[in-house]
Amino acid sequence: MEALPVEAIPQGPDWQYEPKWDGFRCLAFRDSGDVKLQSKAGKPLNRYFPEMVEALGALDARSFVLDGELAVPADGGFSFDALLQRIHPAASRVKRLAAETPAIFIAFDLLADAQGRSLMALPLQTRRQQLEKFARRYFPGHPGIRLSPSSPSIAQAAKWLKQAGPALDGIIAKRGDSAYRPGERIAMQKVKNYRSADCVVGGFRYGADGKAVGSLLLGLYDEDGLLHHVGFTSGIRASERKALTQKLERLIAPPGFTGNAPGGPSRWATERTGEWNPLKPKLVVEVCFDHFSGGRFRHGTRLLRWRPDKAPRQCTMDQIRRGGGNVLRLLLGAEW
């Protein structure tokens, strides 16, 4: 099953709620002595997470299928960058990272029990009860395997967001009466935990026609006063592009970014759309984003508004630094 992105958490007696974790979706199969980790796209993950193969293989249950999330704990939250570093061709590097930054498996569904019986046709409420029994029996003593919390209360879901703050990726809502149907989105919905940031417009790229602005390049100042490129936003209204392009062209001046700068054109770009144009640091925009890691917004951002009231020098990395509570406290079981 996959989650359908929505703007608001669905409510009603048929829904139950779980935290949305910042990791890789993973199915864990155990058949006698063999453990198999599989991504949402059906790709094998065993070679990238040997410590999880070992941990799941150490469970007393000789047969099961768990649906869950692979994540790497860091600073009270999870590091997606550390997770991405695992997808590496060198076995020696993977082995080193598995020891230095071990992953955990967060289980949120049980698709086959310890006797090998499929539970996929059962409603989620029943599968959840079976999962909790499975976790109580087999997870203690295995700190690398955790049980994700779940609640029928939307108030509890709101409490998770408040408790963990920006460290939590969002909320997943699932229909309690639904069977497990791979690929379907109707019975599972997700609400992302978005944040906003004020950024300097340090440059821009032209759109596909090469005549009007296509995207704004965003920057934030560090403690040393260097302006670093941290991402882009492209949600500019068509009716505003002409006037905005003229405004931006009057501000073109190097260097634009004094720290990390945007990369060069891609192989799909034309000569004009691929190159970026540096701007004087005069303009500030507020953008909406979901993740910031490795010194960049992980995905494209959404333009919320222009901030003429904001001084560019006020746009610093400090506003991005993750606050809030320890998201790991949401995981059930002090010992597992």
Buried (B, 14 or more C-beta within 10 A) or exposed (E): BBBBEEEEBBEEEBBBBBBBBBBBBBBBBBEEEEBBBBBEEEEEBEBBBBBBBEBBEEBEBBBBBBBBBBBBBBEBBBBBBBBBBBBEEEEEEBEEBBEEBBBBBBBBBBBBBBEEEEBBEBBBBBBBEBBBEBBEEBBEEBEBBBBBBBBBEBEBBEEBBEBBBBBBBBBBBBBBBBBBBEEEEEBBBBBBBEBBBBBBBBBBBBBEEEEBBBBBBBBBBBEEEEBBBBBBBBEBEEEEBEEBBEEBEEBEEEEBBBBBBBEEBEEEBEEBBBBBBBBBBEBBBBBBBBBBBEBBBBEBBBBBEEBEEBEBEBBBBEBBEBEBBBBBEBBBBEEB
